[in-house]
């Protein structure tokens, strides 16, 4: 029997892009562009999420880094529907036929709109169901005055210019998400048809990434949103990277591969003391290292996660499973693959020899270097910081 889902997410990705080479795989705040909307889709109320792509690297990346979820699949996109001239609708219909239209609700999500949140996806599905609509599209309200090329205003009377607060404005399609029903899509062959309901998203979601300038703008918006949302509380959990945090980033290789890394014994004692104060310690690294596994076993850090490339989504899933609030979590990292978690953690630490970008965005730049007392310094900071919560 073929699988049938109530609601599915559909993320179409092409290998080649003209405006920004390898755009979908390019790192935005340390993560591949496509992974931003992918993670939000996985954590939304969608029953299953499909990536439809001709890029084997993306398929391999997803297979290796999202094993913690059962609601994600990759399907191969045909070369015919992965050309510059290929329409999104053609890709949608190819996919729908491949799964025999096995869904009630279909949600098209664009990787070029990384500001899309799970709440937006959930709201779109709710609107579709509650209004018994054929389609929902995401929009942004603008209070700009629009003019035509003929020199005539399109949305206001310039002789009676309204105040901004009195101006109803217009809704602009932002290209982020589109939801539709199975029969509407099957009969129309289009993401939009019949009774259409607009879903308003925040104004900053209007920017789609098509150019390098768009990329820079979205990156700065995301950084600002993360920092604005920070609300640090008592630190109950500490998450640490390994290379460049526990170690100085250097490794000795022998004929059989990785040979040695250098750790600081003072860091291990600091973590032991920290745990005595009730702070749980977790280690997360992109490397799958036997040396690291042995060291963490020696330190009795049971929550050691190796080979994690997408640390952001992995940590998000961990927090949801264990009911951990991000405001009560501290993170220590040193390089770009830690940046997204550093930006959202309640407290973000980095060693004195972290990369320039990480140091710029960290809450605390430690005075010690990695493998030279940085972790010990961070543990002492956390212990002293947490004391104030006992005194209140």
Secondary structure as UniProt FT lines:
FT   STRAND          5..13
FT   TURN            21..22
FT   HELIX           23..25
FT   STRAND          27..28
FT   TURN            29..30
FT   STRAND          31..32
FT   HELIX           33..42
FT   STRAND          48..53
FT   HELIX           56..65
FT   TURN            67..68
FT   STRAND          72..76
FT   HELIX           79..81
FT   TURN            84..85
FT   HELIX           88..98
FT   TURN            99..101
FT   STRAND          103..109
FT   TURN            111..112
FT   TURN            114..115
FT   HELIX           118..130
FT   TURN            131..132
FT   STRAND          135..142
FT   TURN            149..150
FT   HELIX           158..160
FT   HELIX           164..166
FT   STRAND          170..181
FT   HELIX           182..188
FT   STRAND          196..200
FT   HELIX           203..206
FT   HELIX           212..228
FT   STRAND          237..240
FT   TURN            243..246
FT   STRAND          252..254
FT   TURN            255..256
FT   STRAND          257..260
FT   HELIX           265..276
FT   TURN            277..278
FT   STRAND          280..284
FT   HELIX           290..298
FT   TURN            299..300
FT   STRAND          304..305
FT   HELIX           311..322
FT   HELIX           326..328
FT   STRAND          329..332
FT   HELIX           336..338
FT   HELIX           339..344
FT   STRAND          347..350
FT   TURN            352..353
FT   HELIX           356..361
FT   STRAND          364..365
FT   TURN            370..373
FT   HELIX           374..391
//
